[in-house]
């Protein structure tokens, strides 16, 4: 039902964040379902007391590798922890395609120091493709395996209707087959993505 609904919607490039594709807002009822599931089945596993804010959207990755910005060449974090440390920014992905070869989600750990990793991330946001590539020896592409800066430590294969939740401060990346990019949500890598601001449980 969600796929059929998605096929009738207008997907647009995101505003304000570097997602390599197109996105579409979802009805409040759909967001409420995610919020209920998170509250009943997930929050205790992530060590949070309750959800404070929720943002949900449908997404389709369709940007050719040569058009990716440097920040999209690597794994990323959704949001870091707040200064006081009492908030956690959870995230989820629901895979809405049956062909698992379209790619799941991989998780990574930095190989460098915190300072060097923060410099790498900052440069990926500020430098142009030529300068960033020359400085770090990277090329425009979707990340899947380990590289000189990050070690892939886990991966979750895609499966029809599989929903995963994780701490958004962990480095992660969608696994993307760049030869099979499609804008059509019925043919492409359609996912339902959620971002949940949470209050941590008392320790």
Secondary structure, DSSP 8 states (H G I E B T S, - for coil): -HHHHHTTS--EE-SSS--SEEEEE--HHHHHHHHHHIIIIITTTTTEEEEEEEEEEEEEE---GGG--GGGSS-B-S----TTS-EEEEEEEEE--S-GGG--EEEEEESS-HHHHHHHHHHHHHS-HHHHHHHHT--S----S--SSEEEEEEE---TT-EEEEETTSEEEE---GGG--SSTTTS-EEEEEEEEEEE---
